[in-house]
Amino acid sequence: MIRIFPTLLLTALALGVHAQSPDQFRAQQQGRYAYTPFTAMSSPVVLPMDGKSADWVTGLDVSLADMIFPHFHMDTAYGTASMDQEELAAGHHDPIRRDKFTIQNLEFSLSGRLNDYNEFFVTYAGPFGEGDKYDGIWEEWFWKLKNLPGGFELRGGRVYNRFGIQNTYHPHGFDWVDQYLVNTRMLGDDSLTTIGAEITWIAPLPWTSQFDVAIGVAPEHEEHDHGGFAGRYNPDESHFGEDQTLVVANWTNIWNYNDFHQFRGGFSGAWGDNHSGFRTSVYGAHFEYQWRQNGFEPGGRYFRVRSEAMFNRFRVEDEFGIRDNPAPQKDFGAYLSFLYGMPNNLELGLRTEYVAGNHETEQDARFRASPGVTWYANAARTLRLRLQYNYDHSNMRGTDHAIWAQCSIAWGGPEVR
């Protein structure tokens, strides 16, 4: 069933596509510039479906039967580093080739908006790894019931869990060429994912206060080579084990001081058995402030500061075989990201991030600072060019440098999240 469900959804493309009717998603169109807790794109307003005509250049309003909306994304990078880039790369979609092109992500997706209550999303995506082989998987596939009585929503299937902010994004929604260090250190090379059910409750408060609880099993992990390990506790064993029950909870609040100033903050947690059969717990806190010159209308300047901090605690098997009840291990990490957008479609950014490391697990203490500039070719942001420099310091490797030029192509409207 896991493999059949997303395959059936993709076959719908063979039936043809046409534009959305003007009145079908009126509520969505009226609120199209509102900033939701879990958007698939970054901070600036992304032009939505307007229900007028299909734009085959950008993919906006292209649909099947006014209900199924296709998406396509491709992210590529070219650059160089002061050492083997595979040693510096942390995320599954990070650039891995020095002085060569890396196809970081090739993604095919469908969003279904069937009516006011039923939606679905399915995506097949992956990078090109060793030997130019496409490493694609069904990253997400879920059905969503929304507008339920009492302010509830329900998602069922394989989902990127609502843990903090960054975990919900696919690579085309990243603000940077590579993944945050703390996300890969605490949640794995890919986003924290469960196959199961997730319930959401939006509290009846003057501001948006959203609670999410997911219960499911961790899917089979993609194996990525992190080199040899000769320490006492293997940190890869601390990741949540396949087919083990996993609980993820998230609380996010969004408060609009007015149309121009917005605050977001909350807390997250994830608990489950790891590869060693012991317990892993991850805790996170997230905060964001955003200013927009035009408020909820498109265009104008904007400024956003975003931060996440995570802490984990875990036990894994003692590789030396001395302890049957191994000592608990801990790690901590955080990032701080600034973006400033200008009316000429230029976006300036600065990212700083840190992970504390652990001697027992041979995890290094690592600091990375990344200034960057992004140019968007059009208002729909379907083509972007990004230039980024990484200053990378590790207590194990010393100081390294990398510079990356990225080109990203997107086609299609907003995704179901």
C-alpha positions in Angstrom: 0.0 0.0 0.0 2.9 2.4 0.8 4.2 2.1 -2.8 0.8 1.9 -4.5 -0.7 5.1 -3.1 1.8 7.7 -4.4 2.0 5.8 -7.8 -1.7 6.1 -8.3 -1.7 9.8 -7.6 1.0 10.4 -10.2 -1.0 8.6 -12.9 -3.6 11.4 -12.7 -1.3 13.6 -14.8 -2.0 11.4 -17.9 -5.6 12.8 -17.9 -4.6 16.3 -18.9 -4.4 19.7 -17.1 -6.2 23.0 -17.3 -6.8 26.2 -15.2 -8.5 26.5 -11.9 -12.0 28.0 -11.8 -12.3 31.5 -10.3 -14.5 30.7 -7.4 -13.4 27.2 -6.2 -10.8 28.2 -3.7 -12.1 31.7 -2.8 -11.1 31.4 0.8 -7.6 30.4 -0.1 -7.3 33.3 -2.6 -8.6 35.8 -0.1 -6.0 34.7 2.4 -3.3 34.0 -0.1 -0.9 36.6 1.4 -1.3 35.5 5.0 1.8 33.8 6.4 0.9 30.3 7.5 2.9 28.3 10.2 4.2 25.8 7.7 4.8 27.2 4.2 6.7 25.3 1.6 8.6 28.5 0.6 10.7 31.0 2.4 9.7 34.3 4.0 8.6 36.5 1.1 5.1 36.2 -0.3 4.9 33.8 -3.1 2.4 34.7 -5.8 -0.5 32.3 -5.5 -3.1 30.8 -7.7 -5.5 33.6 -8.8 -8.1 31.4 -10.6 -7.9 33.4 -13.8 -5.8 31.4 -16.3 -3.1 28.8 -16.3 0.5 30.2 -16.5 2.5 27.5 -18.3 5.7 29.3 -17.7 5.5 29.4 -13.9 3.0 26.6 -13.4 0.6 28.8 -11.4 -3.0 27.8 -11.9 -2.1 24.7 -13.9 -4.3 21.9 -12.7 -6.2 18.7 -13.4 -9.9 19.1 -13.1 -9.4 22.2 -10.9 -8.3 19.9 -8.1 -4.8 18.4 -8.7 -1.8 20.7 -9.1 1.6 19.5 -10.4 5.0 20.8 -9.2 8.5 20.4 -10.4 11.7 21.5 -8.7 15.4 21.2 -9.5 18.3 22.5 -7.5 21.9 22.4 -8.8 25.2 23.8 -7.3 28.7 24.3 -8.5 31.6 25.4 -6.3 34.8 24.5 -4.5 36.0 23.9 -1.0 39.4 23.8 0.7 39.0 20.0 1.4 37.0 17.1 0.2 33.4 18.4 0.1 32.0 15.1 1.2 33.7 15.6 4.5 32.0 19.0 4.9 28.6 18.1 3.6 26.1 17.3 6.4 22.7 17.0 4.7 21.5 14.5 2.2 20.9 17.3 -0.4 24.1 19.3 0.3 26.6 19.8 -2.5 29.1 16.9 -2.5 31.3 17.6 -5.4 34.2 20.0 -5.4 34.9 21.8 -8.8 32.0 19.9 -10.3 28.2 20.3 -10.6 26.0 18.6 -8.0 22.3 18.0 -8.8 21.1 18.4 -5.2 17.5 17.7 -5.8 15.1 16.6 -8.6 11.6 16.6 -7.4 8.2 15.7 -8.9 5.1 16.5 -6.8 1.3 16.7 -6.8 -1.0 18.7 -4.6 -4.6 17.8 -4.4 -7.3 20.3 -3.3 -10.4 18.2 -3.7 -12.8 20.3 -1.6 -13.0 22.3 1.6 -12.1 19.2 3.7 -9.9 16.9 1.6 -6.3 17.6 0.4 -3.3 15.4 -0.4 0.3 15.7 -1.3 2.8 13.3 -2.8 6.4 13.9 -3.9 9.2 11.8 -5.4 12.6 13.5 -4.9 16.3 12.9 -4.5 19.8 14.0 -5.4 22.2 12.5 -7.9 24.8 10.7 -5.8 27.8 8.6 -6.6 28.2 7.6 -10.2 25.5 10.1 -11.3 22.8 7.8 -10.0 19.5 9.3 -9.1 18.8 8.6 -5.5 15.1 9.2 -5.5 12.5 8.2 -2.9 8.9 8.9 -2.0 9.8 11.6 0.5 6.2 12.5 1.4 2.7 11.1 0.7 -0.2 12.0 2.9 -3.9 12.7 2.9 -5.1 15.8 4.9 -8.5 16.3 6.4 -9.0 20.0 7.3 -11.7 22.3 8.6 -12.8 19.7 11.1 -15.1 20.6 14.0 -13.3 22.2 17.0 -10.4 23.6 14.9 -8.8 20.2 14.1 -6.9 18.9 11.1 -5.6 15.4 10.4 -2.8 14.2 8.2 -2.2 10.5 7.5 0.7 8.9 5.6 4.4 9.7 5.3 5.0 13.3 6.5 7.9 15.6 7.2 7.1 16.2 10.9 6.2 19.6 12.2 9.2 20.0 14.4 10.4 23.6 14.6 10.6 25.4 11.3 13.2 24.0 8.9 12.3 20.4 9.2 9.1 20.9 7.2 10.9 22.2 4.1 12.1 20.4 1.0 15.3 21.6 -0.6 13.5 24.1 -2.9 12.3 25.9 0.2 15.8 26.3 1.7 17.1 29.8 2.4 20.7 28.4 1.9 22.5 26.1 -0.4 23.0 23.5 2.4 21.1 22.2 5.4 21.6 23.6 8.9 24.2 21.8 11.0 21.9 21.4 14.0 19.1 19.8 11.9 21.5 17.1 10.5 23.1 16.6 13.9 19.9 16.1 15.8 17.3 14.9 13.2 19.5 13.0 10.7 20.7 13.6 7.1 17.1 14.0 5.9 14.1 15.7 7.7 12.6 14.0 10.7 9.8 11.8 9.1 7.1 9.4 10.4 4.6 7.1 8.7 1.5 7.3 10.7 -1.0 10.0 11.8 -0.7 13.6 12.8 -3.4 15.6 14.5 -3.4 19.4 14.6 -5.4 21.7 16.8 -5.7 25.4 16.3 -6.6 27.0 19.6 -9.5 29.5 19.7 -7.2 32.4 20.6 -6.8 36.0 19.3 -3.5 34.9 17.7 -2.6 31.7 15.8 -1.7 29.0 18.3 -1.2 25.6 16.7 -0.5 22.3 18.4 0.7 19.2 16.4 1.1 15.7 17.7 2.3 12.9 15.3 2.5 9.2 16.2 4.0 6.8 13.7 7.0 4.7 12.8 10.3 6.0 11.4 10.8 4.9 7.8 13.8 3.1 6.5 16.7 5.6 6.4 18.8 6.3 3.4 22.4 5.3 4.3 25.1 8.0 3.9 28.8 7.5 4.5 30.1 9.5 7.4 33.5 7.8 7.4 35.0 5.3 9.9 34.1 5.4 13.6 36.4 4.3 16.4 34.8 6.0 19.4 32.9 4.5 22.3 29.4 5.5 21.2 28.4 5.6 17.6 26.3 8.8 17.0 24.5 7.3 13.9 23.0 4.8 16.3 21.2 7.6 18.1 18.9 8.3 15.2 15.4 6.9 15.5 15.2 3.3 14.4 13.2 2.0 11.5 9.8 0.6 12.4 10.1 2.0 15.9 7.2 4.0 17.3 8.0 7.7 17.3 6.1 10.6 18.9 6.6 14.1 17.7 5.0 17.2 19.3 5.1 20.8 18.2 3.6 24.1 19.4 3.8 27.1 17.2 2.4 30.6 17.8 2.1 33.4 15.3 1.3 36.9 16.4 0.8 39.8 14.0 1.6 43.0 15.9 0.1 44.7 12.8 0.2 44.1 9.1 3.9 44.8 8.9 5.4 43.1 12.0 5.0 39.4 12.7 6.4 37.2 15.5 6.5 33.4 15.5 7.8 31.1 18.3 7.3 27.8 19.9 8.7 24.5 21.2 9.1 20.9 19.8 9.9 17.5 21.0 10.5 14.0 19.6 10.8 10.7 21.5 11.4 7.1 20.3 13.8 4.1 20.3 17.0 4.4 18.3 19.0 2.0 16.3 20.6 0.6 19.4 17.3 -0.1 21.0 17.7 2.6 23.7 15.8 5.9 24.0 16.5 9.1 22.1 14.9 12.4 23.0 15.2 15.6 21.0 13.9 19.0 22.2 13.8 22.2 20.2 12.8 25.9 20.5 12.2 28.2 17.5 11.7 31.9 17.0 11.2 34.2 14.1 10.6 38.0 13.5 9.5 39.3 10.2 9.0 42.8 8.8 7.4 43.5 5.5 7.2 46.9 3.9 3.9 46.1 2.2 2.4 44.0 4.9 0.4 41.1 3.5 0.6 42.5 0.0 3.3 41.3 -2.4 6.4 43.3 -3.2 8.4 45.7 -1.2 11.3 45.3 1.2 11.4 42.7 3.9 13.6 41.6 6.8 13.5 38.3 8.7 15.5 36.9 11.5 15.0 33.2 12.4 16.5 30.9 15.0 16.3 27.4 16.2 18.0 25.6 19.1 18.0 21.9 19.7 19.1 19.6 22.5 19.2 15.8 22.5 19.8 13.1 25.0 20.3 9.5 24.1 21.8 6.1 25.0 23.5 3.9 22.4 25.4 0.6 22.6 28.8 0.7 24.2 31.2 -0.2 21.3 33.8 -1.2 23.8 31.4 -3.7 25.4 32.2 -2.5 28.9 28.8 -1.3 29.9 25.4 -3.1 29.6 23.7 0.1 30.7 25.6 2.8 28.7 25.9 6.4 30.0 23.5 8.9 28.5 25.0 11.3 25.9 24.0 14.8 25.0 24.6 17.4 22.3 23.4 20.9 21.5 23.2 23.1 18.5 21.6 26.3 17.2 21.5 28.6 14.2 20.7 32.3 13.6 19.6 33.4 10.1 19.1 36.9 8.7 17.5 37.8 5.4 17.0 41.2 3.9 15.0 41.5 0.7 15.0 44.5 -1.8 12.4 45.4 -4.4 14.9 44.5 -7.2 14.5 40.8 -6.3 17.8 40.7 -4.5 18.0 39.0 -1.1 21.0 39.5 1.2 21.6 36.9 4.0 23.8 36.0 6.8 23.7 32.6 8.7 25.7 31.6 11.8 25.4 28.2 13.3 27.0 26.0 16.0 26.9 22.4 17.2 28.6 21.6 20.5 29.8 18.1 19.8 30.6 15.2 22.1 34.0 13.6 22.8 32.5 10.2 23.6 30.6 10.0 20.3 33.4 11.6 18.3 31.1 14.4 17.2 33.0 17.6 16.5 32.3 21.0 17.8 31.6 23.0 14.6 31.0 26.6 13.8 29.9 27.9 10.4 29.2 31.4 9.1 27.7 31.9 5.7 27.0 35.2 4.0 25.0 34.9 0.8 23.1 36.7 -1.9 20.1 35.4 -3.9 18.5 36.9 -7.0 14.9 35.9 -8.1 14.2 36.2 -11.8 10.5 36.9 -11.4 7.8 37.6 -8.8 6.6 34.0 -8.7 10.2 33.0 -7.7 10.3 30.1 -10.1 14.0 30.8 -11.0 16.7 31.8 -8.5 20.4 32.2 -8.5 22.3 32.0 -5.3 25.9 32.7 -4.3 27.1 31.6 -0.8 30.4 31.4 1.1 31.0 29.1 4.0 33.5 29.8 6.7 33.7 26.4 8.5 35.6 25.8 11.7 35.8 22.4 13.5 37.9 21.3 16.4 38.8 18.2 14.5 39.5 19.6 11.0 40.4 23.1 11.7 39.3 25.9 9.4 37.9 25.3 5.9 36.3 27.5 3.3 33.8 26.8 0.5 31.9 28.9 -2.0 28.8 27.7 -3.9 26.8 29.0 -6.8 23.3 27.5 -7.0 20.6 27.6 -9.6 17.1 26.5 -8.7 14.1 26.1 -11.0 10.6 25.7 -9.7 7.3 25.1 -11.6 3.9 25.0 -10.0 1.9 26.8 -7.4 1.8 26.5 -3.6 2.0 23.0 -2.2 -0.3 21.4 0.2 1.4 21.3 3.7 
